[in-house]
Amino acid sequence: MKSEEYFSPDDWDRPGNIEVYVTTKKSFGKECSSLSYIDGNNVIDVRNNRESLLNKFLPCEVRWIKQVHGNKVINFDANNNSYVGDGALTYKKDLACCVLTADCMPIVVTSNNGSFVSVLHVGRKGLQLQIIESLLKKINNSKSIYIAWIGPSISEKYYIVDNFIRENFLNINTKYGQFFSSDGDNNYYMNLQDLAEYQLKNAGVDKVLKSGLCTYDRPDFFYSYRRTKTYERFGTFAWIK
């Protein structure tokens, strides 16, 4: 972590015109650094945090989406009547895509020439509903090399699911079994990040890098729903400059 307030990952091979910014629990210098209005918690703090984000950190417009754990990716460049979905995509400069997370994966996808940028909110349900494939179908261009970065999210050793969930994934693809390891008591540790990498590569992404940061294991920096049942969320933003 280069900064307690935020970090901009430089450990992946993104083009020079793509910027990525991730907030932390310390981004706004107060007890609540959440950017989410979920359940109406800390409304005033969240509103102030969003304003501070634009005034202090981000040099461009941000469009917020309402996340629903689905597989819809919203193209900000099209005419949209609704911003309900779990991914955002743009080819325009100075327009930030963002997702809010607290254990689910923020995944940034772009191309080697930086012609577009997308950010996805991907948890267990998003993997099951193939949101990554939904994005790649929208941006399919055989001439491009696609690059992805998987941001801070819960690691395998803290993410336990039951056999019913495992079987649901095996019914989609038996190869998904490699991403579940038994705890010896009919439950399983699920490796969300490795499964996301598998889906990204299968969908046509050429290069995938993971942040290596676990939200559950870093209470000093990140919110984690599994750790504290919090409705607070940190943000991952990406834009073309």
C-alpha positions as CSV (number, residue, x, y, z in Angstrom):
1,M,0.0,0.0,0.0
2,K,1.6,3.2,-1.1
3,S,-0.8,5.5,0.6
4,E,-3.2,5.2,3.6
5,E,-5.7,7.4,1.7
6,Y,-5.9,5.5,-1.5
7,F,-3.8,3.6,-4.0
8,S,-3.3,3.5,-7.7
9,P,-2.0,0.1,-8.8
10,D,1.1,0.2,-10.9
11,D,1.8,-3.6,-10.8
12,W,0.0,-4.4,-14.0
13,D,0.7,-3.7,-17.6
14,R,-2.0,-1.1,-18.4
15,P,-1.6,1.5,-21.1
16,G,-0.5,5.0,-20.1
17,N,-3.8,6.7,-20.7
18,I,-5.7,4.4,-18.2
19,E,-6.0,5.5,-14.6
20,V,-7.2,3.4,-11.7
21,Y,-7.9,4.7,-8.2
22,V,-9.0,2.7,-5.1
23,T,-10.2,4.3,-1.9
24,T,-9.6,2.9,1.6
25,K,-11.1,3.3,5.0
26,K,-8.7,6.2,5.5
27,S,-9.5,8.1,2.3
28,F,-11.5,10.9,3.9
29,G,-9.8,11.4,7.3
30,K,-12.8,10.4,9.4
31,E,-14.5,7.4,11.0
32,C,-16.7,6.8,8.0
33,S,-15.0,6.7,4.6
34,S,-17.8,4.7,2.9
35,L,-19.1,5.7,-0.5
36,S,-22.3,3.5,-0.4
37,Y,-25.8,4.5,0.4
38,I,-26.9,0.9,1.1
39,D,-29.6,0.8,3.7
40,G,-29.4,4.6,4.2
41,N,-26.4,4.3,6.5
42,N,-24.3,7.4,7.2
43,V,-26.1,9.4,4.4
44,I,-24.5,12.7,5.3
45,D,-21.0,11.2,5.6
46,V,-21.4,9.3,2.3
47,R,-22.6,12.4,0.5
48,N,-19.7,14.4,1.8
49,N,-17.2,11.6,0.9
50,R,-18.5,11.6,-2.7
51,E,-18.1,15.3,-2.9
52,S,-14.6,15.1,-1.4
53,L,-13.7,12.4,-3.8
54,L,-14.3,14.7,-6.8
55,N,-12.7,17.8,-5.1
56,K,-9.6,16.0,-3.7
57,F,-8.8,13.0,-5.8
58,L,-10.6,12.5,-9.1
59,P,-10.1,14.9,-12.1
60,C,-13.1,13.7,-14.0
61,E,-16.8,13.0,-13.9
62,V,-18.0,9.9,-12.1
63,R,-21.2,8.0,-12.9
64,W,-22.6,5.7,-10.1
65,I,-24.4,2.5,-10.8
66,K,-26.9,0.6,-8.6
67,Q,-25.3,-2.8,-8.0
68,V,-27.6,-5.8,-7.8
69,H,-25.3,-8.9,-8.0
70,G,-26.3,-9.6,-11.6
71,N,-24.6,-9.8,-14.9
72,K,-25.6,-6.5,-16.7
73,V,-22.8,-4.2,-17.9
74,I,-23.9,-0.7,-18.7
75,N,-22.3,1.1,-21.6
76,F,-22.1,4.8,-20.5
77,D,-21.8,5.9,-24.1
78,A,-25.2,4.6,-25.0
79,N,-28.6,6.1,-24.1
80,N,-29.5,4.6,-20.8
81,N,-32.8,4.9,-18.9
82,S,-31.3,3.1,-16.0
83,Y,-27.9,2.6,-14.3
84,V,-28.9,-0.6,-12.6
85,G,-26.2,-3.2,-13.2
86,D,-22.9,-4.6,-12.0
87,G,-20.5,-3.2,-14.5
88,A,-19.7,-0.1,-16.4
89,L,-18.0,0.5,-19.8
90,T,-16.9,3.6,-21.7
91,Y,-14.8,4.6,-24.7
92,K,-14.9,8.3,-23.7
93,K,-12.2,10.3,-22.0
94,D,-12.6,11.8,-18.5
95,L,-15.5,9.6,-17.5
96,A,-14.9,7.3,-14.6
97,C,-16.5,3.9,-14.2
98,C,-16.7,2.7,-10.7
99,V,-18.0,-0.1,-8.4
100,L,-18.3,-0.3,-4.7
101,T,-17.2,-3.4,-2.8
102,A,-16.5,-5.0,0.6
103,D,-15.3,-8.5,-0.3
104,C,-16.6,-8.9,-3.8
105,M,-14.0,-8.3,-6.6
106,P,-13.6,-5.0,-8.4
107,I,-12.2,-6.0,-11.8
108,V,-10.8,-3.4,-14.2
109,V,-10.6,-4.4,-17.9
110,T,-9.0,-2.4,-20.7
111,S,-7.1,-3.0,-23.9
112,N,-3.5,-2.7,-24.8
113,N,-4.2,0.6,-26.6
114,G,-6.5,2.0,-23.9
115,S,-9.4,2.4,-26.3
116,F,-11.9,1.6,-23.6
117,V,-12.1,0.9,-19.8
118,S,-14.6,-1.1,-17.8
119,V,-15.0,-1.8,-14.1
120,L,-17.0,-4.9,-12.9
121,H,-18.5,-5.8,-9.5
122,V,-17.9,-9.5,-9.3
123,G,-18.8,-11.8,-6.4
124,R,-20.0,-15.4,-6.3
125,K,-23.3,-14.5,-8.0
126,G,-21.5,-12.5,-10.7
127,L,-19.2,-15.4,-11.4
128,Q,-22.2,-17.8,-11.6
129,L,-24.1,-15.5,-13.9
130,Q,-21.1,-14.9,-16.2
131,I,-20.8,-11.1,-15.9
132,I,-17.2,-11.3,-17.3
133,E,-18.5,-13.0,-20.4
134,S,-21.2,-10.4,-20.7
135,L,-18.6,-7.7,-20.8
136,L,-16.4,-9.4,-23.4
137,K,-19.4,-9.8,-25.7
138,K,-19.9,-6.1,-25.6
139,I,-16.3,-5.2,-26.4
140,N,-15.4,-8.0,-28.7
141,N,-12.6,-6.9,-31.0
142,S,-10.2,-9.6,-32.2
143,K,-7.5,-7.0,-33.0
144,S,-7.2,-5.9,-29.4
145,I,-5.2,-7.4,-26.5
146,Y,-7.3,-7.3,-23.4
147,I,-5.8,-6.6,-19.9
148,A,-7.5,-7.1,-16.5
149,W,-6.7,-6.3,-12.9
150,I,-8.5,-8.0,-10.0
151,G,-8.6,-5.6,-7.0
152,P,-8.8,-6.1,-3.2
153,S,-11.3,-8.8,-2.4
154,I,-11.8,-11.6,0.1
155,S,-9.3,-14.4,-0.2
156,E,-9.9,-18.2,-0.3
157,K,-9.1,-18.9,3.4
158,Y,-11.9,-16.6,4.6
159,Y,-14.6,-17.4,2.0
160,I,-16.5,-20.6,3.0
161,V,-19.5,-21.8,1.1
162,D,-21.7,-24.9,1.3
163,N,-21.9,-27.9,-1.0
164,F,-25.1,-26.6,-2.7
165,I,-23.2,-23.5,-4.0
166,R,-20.3,-25.7,-5.1
167,E,-22.7,-28.0,-7.0
168,N,-24.3,-25.0,-8.7
169,F,-20.9,-24.1,-10.2
170,L,-20.1,-27.7,-11.1
171,N,-23.4,-27.8,-13.1
172,I,-22.1,-24.9,-15.1
173,N,-18.6,-26.3,-15.7
174,T,-17.1,-29.3,-14.0
175,K,-13.6,-27.6,-14.3
176,Y,-14.8,-25.1,-11.7
177,G,-14.2,-27.8,-9.1
178,Q,-10.6,-26.8,-8.9
179,F,-11.6,-23.6,-7.2
180,F,-13.2,-25.3,-4.2
181,S,-11.3,-27.0,-1.4
182,S,-13.0,-28.9,1.3
183,D,-12.8,-27.8,4.9
184,G,-13.6,-31.4,6.0
185,D,-17.1,-30.6,7.2
186,N,-19.1,-30.5,4.0
187,N,-18.2,-26.9,3.4
188,Y,-15.7,-25.5,1.0
189,Y,-13.2,-22.7,0.7
190,M,-14.0,-20.9,-2.6
191,N,-11.2,-19.1,-4.5
192,L,-13.1,-16.2,-6.1
193,Q,-10.0,-14.6,-7.5
194,D,-8.6,-17.6,-9.3
195,L,-12.0,-18.5,-10.7
196,A,-12.4,-14.9,-12.0
197,E,-9.0,-15.2,-13.6
198,Y,-10.1,-18.5,-15.2
199,Q,-13.2,-16.9,-16.6
200,L,-11.4,-13.8,-17.8
201,K,-8.9,-15.9,-19.8
202,N,-11.6,-18.1,-21.2
203,A,-13.5,-15.1,-22.3
204,G,-10.5,-13.7,-24.2
205,V,-8.6,-11.6,-21.8
206,D,-4.9,-12.0,-22.5
207,K,-3.3,-10.7,-19.4
208,V,-4.7,-10.9,-15.8
209,L,-3.0,-9.6,-12.7
210,K,-4.3,-9.8,-9.1
211,S,-3.7,-7.2,-6.4
212,G,-2.9,-9.8,-3.8
213,L,-4.9,-7.7,-1.2
214,C,-7.5,-9.5,1.0
215,T,-10.3,-7.3,2.3
216,Y,-11.0,-9.6,5.2
217,D,-7.4,-9.7,6.3
218,R,-6.8,-5.9,6.1
219,P,-9.3,-4.3,8.6
220,D,-7.0,-1.3,8.7
221,F,-7.7,-0.4,5.1
222,F,-10.7,-2.2,3.7
223,Y,-14.3,-2.9,4.5
224,S,-15.3,-6.5,4.7
225,Y,-18.9,-7.8,4.9
226,R,-17.8,-11.2,5.9
227,R,-15.7,-9.8,8.7
228,T,-18.1,-7.3,10.3
229,K,-21.4,-7.5,8.3
230,T,-20.9,-3.9,7.4
231,Y,-22.8,-2.1,4.7
232,E,-19.9,0.3,4.2
233,R,-18.0,0.1,0.9
234,F,-14.8,1.3,-0.7
235,G,-14.6,2.4,-4.3
236,T,-12.6,1.4,-7.4
237,F,-12.5,3.9,-10.2
238,A,-11.1,3.7,-13.7
239,W,-11.1,6.2,-16.5
240,I,-9.4,7.2,-19.8
241,K,-7.4,10.4,-19.4
